[in-house]
């Protein structure tokens, strides 16, 4: 079934095909950072291949019947791009689009005005040459046929590496542009790590693990953790978590899951830690995501199991915590964040909330 939610950037992206300015090639097309939505269902798009590393979006595309592939080196006569907000990530994606384009092909890109559309347009022109641009739905759609004159091939080659993993936090971790808190240790996660009790033990999970900071802290602070499963929806972040957790492979059994936590978990755990997301990919506030993380954590914990959660102080999570757990307590509040421990009803656990 076609997605019906509003997606102005996707609507703008498909505008030149909807009005006949551009023709859809019979040989197919590549869609980078693809998202499903009703503009993809207005006409036949034969041969469309999608690449999407965010699991909820990848799942939605597959449910609608689109082919979702892992990145490869295949070339196409048309490459579509929904540009991400982070500029280095977007520049690397434009350079990748250029590398994946057949000679004489067309790149079409779109971004919301408040997500850097003008800068993205200028960046694509720098490496691909003159382009055509239109504004619609508070977004910009722009396209180019590289090779028609202009464009900096050497610069494009440099930009391919702009979102490569690199050391952060004094070399303690590796991260990359575009993932959450990519260039720093997130303050909320650091506050949660500071308050994790050393008596946590057994099989643990990190929901929304990102590039692995909380998982590393959990293993360092809690010697009783014998196994740890990391769940992360963004494939680019999960790849980093594998690198950052590699030194602990002999310390505990590790498992990495490219997974949408809101879809539920099939395993049961003694401990769950989480700094749940509360924004959608388009940066809209979505506290319902955090509430769903809490409900899923409650279902996945064994009786007496413990959830350690950090959230912005204003987020309305108390009702779902009270409804889902046997007991909860506010552990700390600082710098606009709150730390909560929630214990699932059942046998008592050392250090559990009273």
BATORMAR-275289 format. One record per residue (C-alpha): y, x, z; residue number from 1. Coordinates in steps of 0.5 Angstrom, whole numbers, plus 2048, in hexadecimal, padded with zeros to 3 digits. Each point is the difference from the previous one (the first is absolute). Last residue first. Layout:
BEGIN
> py,px,pz,nr
> Y,X,Z,NUM
...
END
This chain:
BEGIN
> py,px,pz,nr
> 801,817,85B,354
> 800,804,7FA,353
> 7FA,805,7FF,352
> 800,807,803,351
> 7F8,800,800,350
> 7FE,7FA,7FC,349
> 7FE,7FA,803,348
> 7FA,7FC,7FC,347
> 803,7FA,7FC,346
> 807,7FD,7FE,345
> 803,805,7FB,344
> 805,805,803,343
> 807,801,7FE,342
> 805,806,801,341
> 807,7FF,7FD,340
> 805,805,7FF,339
> 807,7FE,7FE,338
> 805,803,7FB,337
> 808,7FF,800,336
> 801,807,802,335
> 7FB,7FF,806,334
> 7FC,7FB,803,333
> 7F9,802,804,332
> 7FA,7FD,802,331
> 800,7F8,7FF,330
> 7FA,7FD,802,329
> 7FB,7FC,7FD,328
> 7FA,7FC,803,327
> 7FA,7FC,7FD,326
> 802,801,7F9,325
> 801,7FC,7F9,324
> 805,7FB,803,323
> 804,804,804,322
> 801,805,7FB,321
> 801,7FB,7FB,320
> 806,7FD,804,319
> 803,807,802,318
> 801,802,7F9,317
> 807,7FE,7FE,316
> 803,806,7FE,315
> 806,802,803,314
> 7FE,806,804,313
> 7FD,804,7FA,312
> 7F9,801,800,311
> 7FB,805,803,310
> 7F9,7FD,802,309
> 7FA,803,804,308
> 7FA,7FB,7FF,307
> 7FA,801,805,306
> 7F9,7FD,800,305
> 7FE,7FC,806,304
> 7FB,7FC,7FC,303
> 800,804,7F9,302
> 806,800,7FC,301
> 800,7FE,7F9,300
> 802,7F9,801,299
> 806,802,804,298
> 802,805,7FB,297
> 800,7FB,7FB,296
> 804,7FC,804,295
> 805,806,801,294
> 800,802,7F9,293
> 802,7F8,7FE,292
> 806,800,805,291
> 802,807,7FC,290
> 800,7FD,7FA,289
> 803,7F9,802,288
> 806,805,802,287
> 802,800,7F8,286
> 807,803,7FF,285
> 801,801,7F9,284
> 800,807,7FE,283
> 7FD,7FF,7F9,282
> 7F9,803,802,281
> 800,7FB,806,280
> 803,801,807,279
> 7FD,800,807,278
> 7FB,805,7FF,277
> 7FB,801,806,276
> 801,806,805,275
> 7F9,800,802,274
> 7FB,803,805,273
> 7F9,7FC,801,272
> 7FA,802,805,271
> 7F9,7FE,801,270
> 7FF,7FE,7F9,269
> 7FC,7FB,7FC,268
> 7FF,800,7F8,267
> 801,7FB,7FB,266
> 808,800,800,265
> 805,7FB,7FE,264
> 804,7FE,7F9,263
> 806,802,804,262
> 7FE,807,800,261
> 800,801,7F9,260
> 7FB,806,7FF,259
> 800,807,7FD,258
> 7FB,802,806,257
> 7FF,807,803,256
> 7FB,802,804,255
> 7FF,805,806,254
> 7FB,802,804,253
> 803,804,806,252
> 802,808,802,251
> 7FC,803,7FA,250
> 805,7FC,7FB,249
> 806,801,804,248
> 803,806,7FC,247
> 7FF,7FB,7FA,246
> 805,7FB,803,245
> 806,802,7FC,244
> 7FD,801,7FA,243
> 7FC,7F9,800,242
> 807,7FD,802,241
> 803,802,7FA,240
> 7FB,7FD,7FC,239
> 801,7FA,804,238
> 808,800,7FF,237
> 7FF,800,7F8,236
> 7FB,7FA,800,235
> 805,7FC,804,234
> 7FC,7FA,804,233
> 7FE,804,806,232
> 7FA,800,804,231
> 7FE,806,804,230
> 7F9,800,804,229
> 7FF,804,806,228
> 7FA,802,803,227
> 7FE,804,807,226
> 807,7FE,804,225
> 7FF,803,807,224
> 804,806,7FF,223
> 806,7FC,800,222
> 807,803,7FF,221
> 7FE,805,7FA,220
> 7FC,7FA,7FC,219
> 805,7FB,801,218
> 806,805,7FE,217
> 7FC,801,7F9,216
> 7FF,7F9,7FF,215
> 807,7FE,802,214
> 803,805,7FB,213
> 7FB,7FE,7FA,212
> 804,800,7F9,211
> 800,7F8,801,210
> 7FB,7FD,805,209
> 802,7F9,7FF,208
> 7FA,7FE,805,207
> 7FE,806,804,206
> 7F9,7FF,803,205
> 7FC,803,806,204
> 7F8,800,801,203
> 7FF,803,808,202
> 806,802,804,201
> 807,7FF,803,200
> 800,803,807,199
> 806,805,7FE,198
> 805,7FA,7FF,197
> 805,800,7FA,196
> 807,7FF,803,195
> 803,806,7FC,194
> 7FC,7FE,7F9,193
> 803,7F9,801,192
> 807,804,800,191
> 7FE,804,7FA,190
> 7FE,7FA,7FC,189
> 807,7FD,801,188
> 804,806,7FF,187
> 7FC,801,7F9,186
> 7FE,808,7FF,185
> 805,802,7FA,184
> 800,801,7F9,183
> 7FB,7FA,7FD,182
> 802,7FB,805,181
> 7FC,7FB,7FC,180
> 7FE,803,7FA,179
> 804,801,7FA,178
> 801,808,800,177
> 7FA,804,803,176
> 7FD,802,806,175
> 7FC,806,803,174
> 800,801,808,173
> 801,805,805,172
> 805,804,7FB,171
> 806,800,804,170
> 800,7F9,800,169
> 7FF,7FF,7F9,168
> 7FB,804,7FB,167
> 800,7FE,7F8,166
> 7FC,7FB,7FC,165
> 803,7FF,7F9,164
> 805,7FA,7FF,163
> 805,805,7FC,162
> 7FA,803,7FC,161
> 801,7FC,7F9,160
> 807,801,801,159
> 7FF,808,7FE,158
> 7FD,7FE,7F9,157
> 805,7FA,7FF,156
> 805,806,801,155
> 7FD,804,7FA,154
> 800,7FA,7FC,153
> 807,7FE,800,152
> 802,7FA,7FC,151
> 804,800,7FA,150
> 7FE,7FD,7F9,149
> 7FB,7FB,7FE,148
> 7FA,803,803,147
> 800,7FB,806,146
> 801,7F9,7FE,145
> 803,7FD,806,144
> 801,7FA,805,143
> 804,7FD,805,142
> 800,7FA,805,141
> 805,7FF,805,140
> 7FF,7FC,806,139
> 805,7FB,803,138
> 7FC,7FA,7FC,137
> 802,803,7FA,136
> 803,807,7FD,135
> 7FF,803,7FA,134
> 7FF,807,7FD,133
> 7FE,804,7FA,132
> 7FE,807,800,131
> 802,807,7FE,130
> 7FC,806,802,129
> 7F9,800,804,128
> 802,805,805,127
> 807,7FF,802,126
> 800,7F9,7FD,125
> 7FA,7FE,806,124
> 805,803,805,123
> 806,7FC,7FE,122
> 7FC,7FA,800,121
> 7FD,801,807,120
> 807,802,803,119
> 802,7F9,7FD,118
> 7FA,7FC,803,117
> 801,804,807,116
> 7FC,7FA,804,115
> 806,7FC,801,114
> 801,7FF,7F9,113
> 7F8,7FE,7FF,112
> 7FC,804,7FC,111
> 7FD,800,7F9,110
> 7FD,804,7FB,109
> 7FE,800,7F9,108
> 7FD,806,7FC,107
> 7FF,800,7F9,106
> 7FB,804,7FB,105
> 801,804,7FA,104
> 7FB,805,802,103
> 7FC,7FD,806,102
> 802,800,807,101
> 7FD,802,806,100
> 804,806,801,99
> 806,7FC,7FF,98
> 7FE,7FB,806,97
> 7FE,806,804,96
> 807,803,7FF,95
> 803,7F9,802,94
> 7FB,800,806,93
> 802,807,803,92
> 807,7FD,7FF,91
> 7FF,7FA,804,90
> 7FC,804,806,89
> 806,804,800,88
> 805,7FA,800,87
> 7FC,7FC,806,86
> 801,7F9,7FE,85
> 7FA,7FF,7FB,84
> 801,7FF,7F9,83
> 7FC,7FA,7FD,82
> 7FE,804,7F9,81
> 7FD,7FE,7FA,80
> 7FD,805,7FB,79
> 7FF,7FD,7F9,78
> 7FC,804,7FA,77
> 7FB,803,805,76
> 7FD,806,802,75
> 7FA,802,805,74
> 801,805,805,73
> 7FD,7FD,806,72
> 803,7FC,806,71
> 7FB,7FB,803,70
> 7FF,7F9,7FC,69
> 802,7F9,801,68
> 7FE,7FB,7FB,67
> 803,7FA,800,66
> 7FC,7F9,802,65
> 805,7FD,805,64
> 7FC,802,806,63
> 800,807,7FD,62
> 807,800,800,61
> 801,7FD,807,60
> 7FB,805,803,59
> 804,806,7FD,58
> 806,7FD,803,57
> 7FD,7FF,807,56
> 7FD,807,7FF,55
> 806,804,7FF,54
> 7FE,806,7FB,53
> 801,7FC,7F9,52
> 7FF,802,7F9,51
> 7FF,7FA,7FB,50
> 7FD,800,7F9,49
> 802,7FB,7FB,48
> 7FC,7FF,7FA,47
> 802,7F9,7FE,46
> 806,7FE,803,45
> 800,7F8,7FF,44
> 806,7FC,802,43
> 803,7FD,806,42
> 7FB,803,805,41
> 804,807,801,40
> 806,7FC,802,39
> 7FD,7FC,805,38
> 7FE,806,804,37
> 7FB,806,801,36
> 803,807,802,35
> 7FF,806,7FC,34
> 803,807,803,33
> 7FE,803,7F9,32
> 7FF,7FB,7FB,31
> 7FC,803,7FA,30
> 800,7FC,7F9,29
> 7FB,7FE,7FB,28
> 7FE,801,7F8,27
> 803,7FA,7FE,26
> 807,802,802,25
> 805,7FB,803,24
> 806,7FF,7FC,23
> 807,801,803,22
> 806,7FC,7FF,21
> 7FC,7FA,800,20
> 803,7FC,805,19
> 7FA,800,805,18
> 7FE,808,7FE,17
> 807,802,802,16
> 800,7FC,806,15
> 7FA,803,803,14
> 803,805,805,13
> 805,7FB,802,12
> 7FB,7FB,803,11
> 7FC,806,803,10
> 807,802,803,9
> 801,7F9,802,8
> 7FA,7FF,804,7
> 800,7F9,802,6
> 7F9,7FD,803,5
> 7FB,7FC,7FB,4
> 7FA,805,7FF,3
> 7FC,7FE,7FA,2
> 7F9,7FD,802,1
END
